[in-house]
Amino acid sequence: MPRIDFPLDRSHVALNDLLRLAGLADSGGAGKALVAAGAVRVDGKVELRKTCKIRGGQVVTLGDAAIHVQADPAP
């Protein structure tokens, strides 16, 4: 399973935007379509909320790719 480490530079990112920023969707709209189709899991559970807030420490999977969201360490 390909692992993508995604450094989060804010408190959260919308799920559809994360898919785009990680390179798994061509656009936010394409990310929304993937979520609506039930193809995306957050921490092992199917997530159907397109703009679900994803925070540091969570793992998002799509197919065989896993995005590990890493919280930005506090200064």
MODELLER restraints for C-alpha pairs under 7 A, 6 or more apart:
rsr = mdl.restraints
at = mdl.atoms
rsr.add(forms.Gaussian(group=physical.xy_distance, feature=features.Distance(at['CA:1:A'], at['CA:64:A']), mean=4.91, stdev=0.5))
rsr.add(forms.Gaussian(group=physical.xy_distance, feature=features.Distance(at['CA:1:A'], at['CA:65:A']), mean=5.50, stdev=0.5))
rsr.add(forms.Gaussian(group=physical.xy_distance, feature=features.Distance(at['CA:1:A'], at['CA:66:A']), mean=6.83, stdev=0.5))
rsr.add(forms.Gaussian(group=physical.xy_distance, feature=features.Distance(at['CA:2:A'], at['CA:64:A']), mean=6.48, stdev=0.5))
rsr.add(forms.Gaussian(group=physical.xy_distance, feature=features.Distance(at['CA:2:A'], at['CA:65:A']), mean=4.79, stdev=0.5))
rsr.add(forms.Gaussian(group=physical.xy_distance, feature=features.Distance(at['CA:2:A'], at['CA:66:A']), mean=6.21, stdev=0.5))
rsr.add(forms.Gaussian(group=physical.xy_distance, feature=features.Distance(at['CA:3:A'], at['CA:65:A']), mean=6.03, stdev=0.5))
rsr.add(forms.Gaussian(group=physical.xy_distance, feature=features.Distance(at['CA:3:A'], at['CA:66:A']), mean=4.98, stdev=0.5))
rsr.add(forms.Gaussian(group=physical.xy_distance, feature=features.Distance(at['CA:3:A'], at['CA:67:A']), mean=6.06, stdev=0.5))
rsr.add(forms.Gaussian(group=physical.xy_distance, feature=features.Distance(at['CA:4:A'], at['CA:66:A']), mean=6.01, stdev=0.5))
rsr.add(forms.Gaussian(group=physical.xy_distance, feature=features.Distance(at['CA:4:A'], at['CA:67:A']), mean=4.64, stdev=0.5))
rsr.add(forms.Gaussian(group=physical.xy_distance, feature=features.Distance(at['CA:4:A'], at['CA:68:A']), mean=6.06, stdev=0.5))
rsr.add(forms.Gaussian(group=physical.xy_distance, feature=features.Distance(at['CA:5:A'], at['CA:67:A']), mean=5.89, stdev=0.5))
rsr.add(forms.Gaussian(group=physical.xy_distance, feature=features.Distance(at['CA:5:A'], at['CA:68:A']), mean=4.93, stdev=0.5))
rsr.add(forms.Gaussian(group=physical.xy_distance, feature=features.Distance(at['CA:5:A'], at['CA:69:A']), mean=6.23, stdev=0.5))
rsr.add(forms.Gaussian(group=physical.xy_distance, feature=features.Distance(at['CA:5:A'], at['CA:70:A']), mean=6.95, stdev=0.5))
rsr.add(forms.Gaussian(group=physical.xy_distance, feature=features.Distance(at['CA:6:A'], at['CA:67:A']), mean=6.52, stdev=0.5))
rsr.add(forms.Gaussian(group=physical.xy_distance, feature=features.Distance(at['CA:6:A'], at['CA:68:A']), mean=5.94, stdev=0.5))
rsr.add(forms.Gaussian(group=physical.xy_distance, feature=features.Distance(at['CA:6:A'], at['CA:69:A']), mean=4.86, stdev=0.5))
rsr.add(forms.Gaussian(group=physical.xy_distance, feature=features.Distance(at['CA:6:A'], at['CA:70:A']), mean=5.87, stdev=0.5))
rsr.add(forms.Gaussian(group=physical.xy_distance, feature=features.Distance(at['CA:7:A'], at['CA:69:A']), mean=6.08, stdev=0.5))
rsr.add(forms.Gaussian(group=physical.xy_distance, feature=features.Distance(at['CA:7:A'], at['CA:70:A']), mean=4.77, stdev=0.5))
rsr.add(forms.Gaussian(group=physical.xy_distance, feature=features.Distance(at['CA:7:A'], at['CA:71:A']), mean=6.24, stdev=0.5))
rsr.add(forms.Gaussian(group=physical.xy_distance, feature=features.Distance(at['CA:7:A'], at['CA:72:A']), mean=6.38, stdev=0.5))
rsr.add(forms.Gaussian(group=physical.xy_distance, feature=features.Distance(at['CA:8:A'], at['CA:56:A']), mean=6.61, stdev=0.5))
rsr.add(forms.Gaussian(group=physical.xy_distance, feature=features.Distance(at['CA:8:A'], at['CA:69:A']), mean=6.44, stdev=0.5))
rsr.add(forms.Gaussian(group=physical.xy_distance, feature=features.Distance(at['CA:8:A'], at['CA:70:A']), mean=5.67, stdev=0.5))
rsr.add(forms.Gaussian(group=physical.xy_distance, feature=features.Distance(at['CA:8:A'], at['CA:71:A']), mean=5.13, stdev=0.5))
rsr.add(forms.Gaussian(group=physical.xy_distance, feature=features.Distance(at['CA:8:A'], at['CA:72:A']), mean=5.52, stdev=0.5))
rsr.add(forms.Gaussian(group=physical.xy_distance, feature=features.Distance(at['CA:9:A'], at['CA:72:A']), mean=5.47, stdev=0.5))
rsr.add(forms.Gaussian(group=physical.xy_distance, feature=features.Distance(at['CA:11:A'], at['CA:55:A']), mean=6.40, stdev=0.5))
rsr.add(forms.Gaussian(group=physical.xy_distance, feature=features.Distance(at['CA:12:A'], at['CA:53:A']), mean=5.70, stdev=0.5))
rsr.add(forms.Gaussian(group=physical.xy_distance, feature=features.Distance(at['CA:12:A'], at['CA:54:A']), mean=5.29, stdev=0.5))
rsr.add(forms.Gaussian(group=physical.xy_distance, feature=features.Distance(at['CA:12:A'], at['CA:55:A']), mean=4.66, stdev=0.5))
rsr.add(forms.Gaussian(group=physical.xy_distance, feature=features.Distance(at['CA:13:A'], at['CA:53:A']), mean=5.60, stdev=0.5))
rsr.add(forms.Gaussian(group=physical.xy_distance, feature=features.Distance(at['CA:13:A'], at['CA:54:A']), mean=5.28, stdev=0.5))
rsr.add(forms.Gaussian(group=physical.xy_distance, feature=features.Distance(at['CA:13:A'], at['CA:55:A']), mean=6.78, stdev=0.5))
rsr.add(forms.Gaussian(group=physical.xy_distance, feature=features.Distance(at['CA:14:A'], at['CA:51:A']), mean=4.59, stdev=0.5))
rsr.add(forms.Gaussian(group=physical.xy_distance, feature=features.Distance(at['CA:14:A'], at['CA:52:A']), mean=5.47, stdev=0.5))
rsr.add(forms.Gaussian(group=physical.xy_distance, feature=features.Distance(at['CA:14:A'], at['CA:53:A']), mean=4.88, stdev=0.5))
rsr.add(forms.Gaussian(group=physical.xy_distance, feature=features.Distance(at['CA:14:A'], at['CA:54:A']), mean=6.05, stdev=0.5))
rsr.add(forms.Gaussian(group=physical.xy_distance, feature=features.Distance(at['CA:15:A'], at['CA:50:A']), mean=6.02, stdev=0.5))
rsr.add(forms.Gaussian(group=physical.xy_distance, feature=features.Distance(at['CA:15:A'], at['CA:51:A']), mean=5.17, stdev=0.5))
rsr.add(forms.Gaussian(group=physical.xy_distance, feature=features.Distance(at['CA:15:A'], at['CA:52:A']), mean=5.32, stdev=0.5))
rsr.add(forms.Gaussian(group=physical.xy_distance, feature=features.Distance(at['CA:15:A'], at['CA:53:A']), mean=6.27, stdev=0.5))
rsr.add(forms.Gaussian(group=physical.xy_distance, feature=features.Distance(at['CA:15:A'], at['CA:54:A']), mean=6.07, stdev=0.5))
rsr.add(forms.Gaussian(group=physical.xy_distance, feature=features.Distance(at['CA:16:A'], at['CA:28:A']), mean=5.38, stdev=0.5))
rsr.add(forms.Gaussian(group=physical.xy_distance, feature=features.Distance(at['CA:16:A'], at['CA:31:A']), mean=4.46, stdev=0.5))
rsr.add(forms.Gaussian(group=physical.xy_distance, feature=features.Distance(at['CA:16:A'], at['CA:32:A']), mean=5.26, stdev=0.5))
rsr.add(forms.Gaussian(group=physical.xy_distance, feature=features.Distance(at['CA:16:A'], at['CA:50:A']), mean=5.70, stdev=0.5))
rsr.add(forms.Gaussian(group=physical.xy_distance, feature=features.Distance(at['CA:16:A'], at['CA:51:A']), mean=5.94, stdev=0.5))
rsr.add(forms.Gaussian(group=physical.xy_distance, feature=features.Distance(at['CA:17:A'], at['CA:28:A']), mean=5.37, stdev=0.5))
rsr.add(forms.Gaussian(group=physical.xy_distance, feature=features.Distance(at['CA:17:A'], at['CA:31:A']), mean=6.94, stdev=0.5))
rsr.add(forms.Gaussian(group=physical.xy_distance, feature=features.Distance(at['CA:19:A'], at['CA:25:A']), mean=5.44, stdev=0.5))
rsr.add(forms.Gaussian(group=physical.xy_distance, feature=features.Distance(at['CA:19:A'], at['CA:31:A']), mean=5.74, stdev=0.5))
rsr.add(forms.Gaussian(group=physical.xy_distance, feature=features.Distance(at['CA:20:A'], at['CA:26:A']), mean=5.91, stdev=0.5))
rsr.add(forms.Gaussian(group=physical.xy_distance, feature=features.Distance(at['CA:20:A'], at['CA:27:A']), mean=5.46, stdev=0.5))
rsr.add(forms.Gaussian(group=physical.xy_distance, feature=features.Distance(at['CA:20:A'], at['CA:28:A']), mean=5.83, stdev=0.5))
rsr.add(forms.Gaussian(group=physical.xy_distance, feature=features.Distance(at['CA:20:A'], at['CA:31:A']), mean=6.39, stdev=0.5))
rsr.add(forms.Gaussian(group=physical.xy_distance, feature=features.Distance(at['CA:25:A'], at['CA:31:A']), mean=5.35, stdev=0.5))
rsr.add(forms.Gaussian(group=physical.xy_distance, feature=features.Distance(at['CA:32:A'], at['CA:50:A']), mean=5.25, stdev=0.5))
rsr.add(forms.Gaussian(group=physical.xy_distance, feature=features.Distance(at['CA:34:A'], at['CA:40:A']), mean=6.66, stdev=0.5))
rsr.add(forms.Gaussian(group=physical.xy_distance, feature=features.Distance(at['CA:35:A'], at['CA:47:A']), mean=6.72, stdev=0.5))
rsr.add(forms.Gaussian(group=physical.xy_distance, feature=features.Distance(at['CA:35:A'], at['CA:48:A']), mean=5.48, stdev=0.5))
rsr.add(forms.Gaussian(group=physical.xy_distance, feature=features.Distance(at['CA:35:A'], at['CA:50:A']), mean=5.73, stdev=0.5))
rsr.add(forms.Gaussian(group=physical.xy_distance, feature=features.Distance(at['CA:36:A'], at['CA:48:A']), mean=5.58, stdev=0.5))
rsr.add(forms.Gaussian(group=physical.xy_distance, feature=features.Distance(at['CA:36:A'], at['CA:50:A']), mean=6.86, stdev=0.5))
rsr.add(forms.Gaussian(group=physical.xy_distance, feature=features.Distance(at['CA:38:A'], at['CA:46:A']), mean=6.22, stdev=0.5))
rsr.add(forms.Gaussian(group=physical.xy_distance, feature=features.Distance(at['CA:38:A'], at['CA:47:A']), mean=6.79, stdev=0.5))
rsr.add(forms.Gaussian(group=physical.xy_distance, feature=features.Distance(at['CA:38:A'], at['CA:48:A']), mean=6.13, stdev=0.5))
rsr.add(forms.Gaussian(group=physical.xy_distance, feature=features.Distance(at['CA:39:A'], at['CA:62:A']), mean=6.16, stdev=0.5))
rsr.add(forms.Gaussian(group=physical.xy_distance, feature=features.Distance(at['CA:40:A'], at['CA:46:A']), mean=5.88, stdev=0.5))
rsr.add(forms.Gaussian(group=physical.xy_distance, feature=features.Distance(at['CA:40:A'], at['CA:47:A']), mean=6.06, stdev=0.5))
rsr.add(forms.Gaussian(group=physical.xy_distance, feature=features.Distance(at['CA:40:A'], at['CA:61:A']), mean=5.81, stdev=0.5))
rsr.add(forms.Gaussian(group=physical.xy_distance, feature=features.Distance(at['CA:40:A'], at['CA:62:A']), mean=4.99, stdev=0.5))
rsr.add(forms.Gaussian(group=physical.xy_distance, feature=features.Distance(at['CA:41:A'], at['CA:47:A']), mean=5.43, stdev=0.5))
rsr.add(forms.Gaussian(group=physical.xy_distance, feature=features.Distance(at['CA:41:A'], at['CA:60:A']), mean=5.62, stdev=0.5))
rsr.add(forms.Gaussian(group=physical.xy_distance, feature=features.Distance(at['CA:41:A'], at['CA:61:A']), mean=5.16, stdev=0.5))
rsr.add(forms.Gaussian(group=physical.xy_distance, feature=features.Distance(at['CA:41:A'], at['CA:62:A']), mean=6.67, stdev=0.5))
rsr.add(forms.Gaussian(group=physical.xy_distance, feature=features.Distance(at['CA:42:A'], at['CA:59:A']), mean=5.84, stdev=0.5))
rsr.add(forms.Gaussian(group=physical.xy_distance, feature=features.Distance(at['CA:42:A'], at['CA:60:A']), mean=4.54, stdev=0.5))
rsr.add(forms.Gaussian(group=physical.xy_distance, feature=features.Distance(at['CA:42:A'], at['CA:61:A']), mean=6.51, stdev=0.5))
rsr.add(forms.Gaussian(group=physical.xy_distance, feature=features.Distance(at['CA:43:A'], at['CA:58:A']), mean=6.09, stdev=0.5))
rsr.add(forms.Gaussian(group=physical.xy_distance, feature=features.Distance(at['CA:43:A'], at['CA:59:A']), mean=5.17, stdev=0.5))
rsr.add(forms.Gaussian(group=physical.xy_distance, feature=features.Distance(at['CA:43:A'], at['CA:60:A']), mean=6.26, stdev=0.5))
rsr.add(forms.Gaussian(group=physical.xy_distance, feature=features.Distance(at['CA:55:A'], at['CA:69:A']), mean=6.87, stdev=0.5))
rsr.add(forms.Gaussian(group=physical.xy_distance, feature=features.Distance(at['CA:56:A'], at['CA:69:A']), mean=5.01, stdev=0.5))
rsr.add(forms.Gaussian(group=physical.xy_distance, feature=features.Distance(at['CA:56:A'], at['CA:70:A']), mean=4.72, stdev=0.5))
rsr.add(forms.Gaussian(group=physical.xy_distance, feature=features.Distance(at['CA:56:A'], at['CA:71:A']), mean=4.08, stdev=0.5))
rsr.add(forms.Gaussian(group=physical.xy_distance, feature=features.Distance(at['CA:57:A'], at['CA:68:A']), mean=6.97, stdev=0.5))
rsr.add(forms.Gaussian(group=physical.xy_distance, feature=features.Distance(at['CA:57:A'], at['CA:69:A']), mean=5.52, stdev=0.5))
rsr.add(forms.Gaussian(group=physical.xy_distance, feature=features.Distance(at['CA:57:A'], at['CA:70:A']), mean=5.67, stdev=0.5))
rsr.add(forms.Gaussian(group=physical.xy_distance, feature=features.Distance(at['CA:57:A'], at['CA:71:A']), mean=6.64, stdev=0.5))
rsr.add(forms.Gaussian(group=physical.xy_distance, feature=features.Distance(at['CA:58:A'], at['CA:68:A']), mean=6.31, stdev=0.5))
rsr.add(forms.Gaussian(group=physical.xy_distance, feature=features.Distance(at['CA:58:A'], at['CA:69:A']), mean=5.56, stdev=0.5))
rsr.add(forms.Gaussian(group=physical.xy_distance, feature=features.Distance(at['CA:59:A'], at['CA:66:A']), mean=6.57, stdev=0.5))
rsr.add(forms.Gaussian(group=physical.xy_distance, feature=features.Distance(at['CA:59:A'], at['CA:67:A']), mean=5.56, stdev=0.5))
rsr.add(forms.Gaussian(group=physical.xy_distance, feature=features.Distance(at['CA:59:A'], at['CA:68:A']), mean=4.69, stdev=0.5))
rsr.add(forms.Gaussian(group=physical.xy_distance, feature=features.Distance(at['CA:59:A'], at['CA:69:A']), mean=6.15, stdev=0.5))
rsr.add(forms.Gaussian(group=physical.xy_distance, feature=features.Distance(at['CA:60:A'], at['CA:66:A']), mean=5.71, stdev=0.5))
rsr.add(forms.Gaussian(group=physical.xy_distance, feature=features.Distance(at['CA:60:A'], at['CA:67:A']), mean=5.03, stdev=0.5))
rsr.add(forms.Gaussian(group=physical.xy_distance, feature=features.Distance(at['CA:60:A'], at['CA:68:A']), mean=6.67, stdev=0.5))
rsr.add(forms.Gaussian(group=physical.xy_distance, feature=features.Distance(at['CA:61:A'], at['CA:67:A']), mean=6.14, stdev=0.5))
